[in-house]
Amino acid sequence: MSDTSNRPVLVVDFGAQYAQLIARRVREAQVYSEVVPHTASVGEILDKNPLAIVLSGGPSSVYEEGAPQVDPKLFETGVPVFGICYGFQAMARALGGSVEQTGTREYGRTDLSVPAEGGALHQELPVSHPVWMSHGDAVTKAPEGFTVTATSEGAPVAAFEDTQRRFAGVQYHPEVHHSPHGQEVLRRFLHDIAGLRPQWTTSSIVDEQVARIREQIGDGKAICGLSGGVDSAVAAALVQKAIGDRLTCVFVDHGLLRAGERAQVERDYVAATGIKLVTVDARERFLTALAGVTDPEQKRKIIGREFIRVFEQAERDLKAEGDYRFLVQGTLYPDVVESGGGAGAANIKSHHNVGGLPDDLQFELVEPLRALFKDEVRRVGTELGLPETIVQRQPFPGPGLGIRIIGEVTQERLDTLRQADAIAREELTLAGLDRSIWQCPVVLLADVRSVGVQGDGRTYGHPVVLRPVSSEDAMTADWTRLPYEVLERISTRITNEVAEVNRVVLDVTSKPPGTIEWE
Ligand code: XMP
């Protein structure tokens, strides 16, 4: 591994929603990146020893009072800089160019014109090609020493570069898919202008994390709770690769899992990793605790509370056997950025903030995914040989099927919902729709009955709801327009194969106003 592999490209966040996306695109060009707030001083930026700096877009006009500016000293550090949108204008201004309100705003798809020379950023790209713009002000004069490499109707200087000083910038958003050559332009800045080597690869991530985990854990022992989801599965697999059977995983079967999930963990995941696994069968305990409960919030509280109790007991049992000092968690980079915690955030604390945990249950956290985005986590999982069923799994809520039964949770209702859910998942997979939908909860309206006719008899069964949604991040979502044939197959199979269900309905509500889950 080369000594530059840990040094980041820093994406300075000027308050646009695009900073994390830019950081991901930098990594797609195989260069490690981190996001820093625009309030970071030049000194703080240099402390991170950056390979290059990307100034992101932002919502303000550079002329607005209090608009974030770029400290001109940044350009005297010798670090290559790339400005995007607002960052491009702030850069132009800091280096002595002009930014003006030209009166021609550009929002959305815009044609970019590339002059014959095109420079390092745009050479040999189509003379005219679409880009995504979002600006009112425009750079009207590039700073001294810069060449203009693209223009548009509303932006006389739509891109500039000074390859000597390793500075460049674009008015448009190269990070979004609507700029089809954007990734190539970003790559050219990183590789050709800044001279960075593409060395952030999945195998380098694995090597580096394994080395770090070994350093942190030494000859200690670690525990990891597996949920069946991607993050904990990949985190545990990395730690297992680093410390072998000094890691023990705990999987709690709360009885609210979907069909086949326990087997996926106990059989497929263990076969792929050789991980040491303890399954706690707590199905009875959860059913008993949930008996008679219909209120969604109360269900969630009970499931959360029981889960912590069961997991803590498993921790105590393990601690009685050996010196388990470390707890593995699948925290991802977006959580770190959003909670404002940089690399220096405290890493010794109890594992859940429930308060009142006895001292003997204190752990040091191991968070091997702390620097990674979700797509990187999936690639690491694949690199480590984990089954596709786990690596590509769609989101599934912690409280499981417990919050997809509207009404009291009972064993019979769980069995009914599990069957219906398995059919829906199977048909969606067969139709090749797994990647295009975010998730498709199946909800059992256990307290509702409707009349039906099956065979020669009248039935009085329950409806299930299909809730297919498309989303980027689960904060907002739209209902997915599934092909009618697929809906038909799911409906026919569920009503034929699941005795208690005589009606299948489709939820066509976006989020907001609806949430994705029904409870
Ligand atoms: P809502 O229903 O709030 O769900 O639109 C947004 C996303 O979060 C998932 N979800 C949960 N995930 N524990 C989880 O780990 C939970 O308690 C929980 N509740 C909802 C939901 O499946 C969707 O992806």
Residues whose N, C-alpha, C, O or C-beta is under 5 A from the ligand:
A	BS01	XMP	P395 F396 P397 G398 P399 A474 T515 I516 E517
